[in-house]
Amino acid sequence: MKDTSLIQFRNCRIFIDRKLVNRDLWVKDGKIIDAEKLFFEKNSTAGHFVDCGGHSAASLQVAESGVRAGATLVTHLYNAMPPFLARDPGLVGLIASDLVVKEEYPLFYSLISDGHHTSAAAMRIAYRANPKAAFASVTKIAPSG
């Protein structure tokens, strides 16, 4: 049975036991839920899907191609990405791309907002560039390394 309030985030890169792994995440009512219970006990499937991208050195042109192909979430904007450059803003520049800002294609981004991974100024720049695309901020994470 399809649950229209359930969102499946596909191809997410998340930390589990201090290792970066690719996993799908299922979210309902703003909370990550246990997919095993969902599928085996309730026999339910997601009503919405979000394809994730991030931690990439992609050029803006490649990133826009990804959006046209269905990517809808930039994971951890700024992290493990080349910096914004005037001639090729890359994945960071995607949030202000004409393709996204004119709302031809939906795109969201997440930030690690602990003040270590992303500065407050960088968070404000991203938000001001495209406030509608701000999806989630991860907080209260102890800096690693």
Disulfide bonds with the S-S distance in Angstrom:
none
